Amino acid sequence: STSRRRCAVNGEERERVYRRFRAAVNMSPAQLERWLDTAQSQAVGQKRDGGESIGHQAGRRVVALLRTRRADLTDDDYRQMRRVAAFVTRRLAQRPSGDITRARYRYSLMNWGHDPLTRR
């Protein structure tokens, strides 16, 4: 469909996607890499074929995106940035009640680069 192709092609849309991504991701590349190495990170999320979870893969991609100069970002990078921002937004709307410090909810968000306990 054309909706997939037109993702983040023009400058105005790129700017909007970039701002949403930067607002959604509140962990630094180093923080996210350290998190992705933990057992808690690897224990959450939907897994394809019993391997790495979708969120864990997304986290590795977020690290790469954060380390890429903005001028070097591709249309595919912007599509991934849109996915990350959309996931974080959806997931934040599903916040459970109670303490989330050690909750799978928090861990899944952190895999995508967002720690809901971090204030910016």
Rosetta blueprint (number, residue, H / E / L):
1 S L
2 T H
3 S H
4 R H
5 R H
6 R L
7 C L
8 A L
9 V L
10 N L
11 G H
12 E H
13 E H
14 R H
15 E H
16 R H
17 V H
18 Y H
19 R H
20 R H
21 F H
22 R H
23 A H
24 A H
25 V L
26 N L
27 M L
28 S L
29 P H
30 A H
31 Q H
32 L H
33 E H
34 R H
35 W H
36 L H
37 D L
38 T L
39 A H
40 Q H
41 S H
42 Q H
43 A H
44 V L
45 G L
46 Q L
47 K E
48 R L
49 D L
50 G L
51 G L
52 E L
53 S E
54 I H
55 G H
56 H H
57 Q H
58 A H
59 G H
60 R H
61 R H
62 V H
63 V H
64 A H
65 L H
66 L H
67 R L
68 T L
69 R L
70 R H
71 A H
72 D H
73 L L
74 T L
75 D H
76 D H
77 D H
78 Y H
79 R H
80 Q H
81 M H
82 R H
83 R H
84 V H
85 A H
86 A H
87 F H
88 V H
89 T H
90 R H
91 R H
92 L H
93 A L
94 Q L
95 R L
96 P L
97 S L
98 G L
99 D L
100 I L
101 T L
102 R L
103 A L
104 R H
105 Y H
106 R H
107 Y H
108 S H
109 L H
110 M H
111 N H
112 W L
113 G L
114 H L
115 D L
116 P L
117 L L
118 T L
119 R L
120 R L
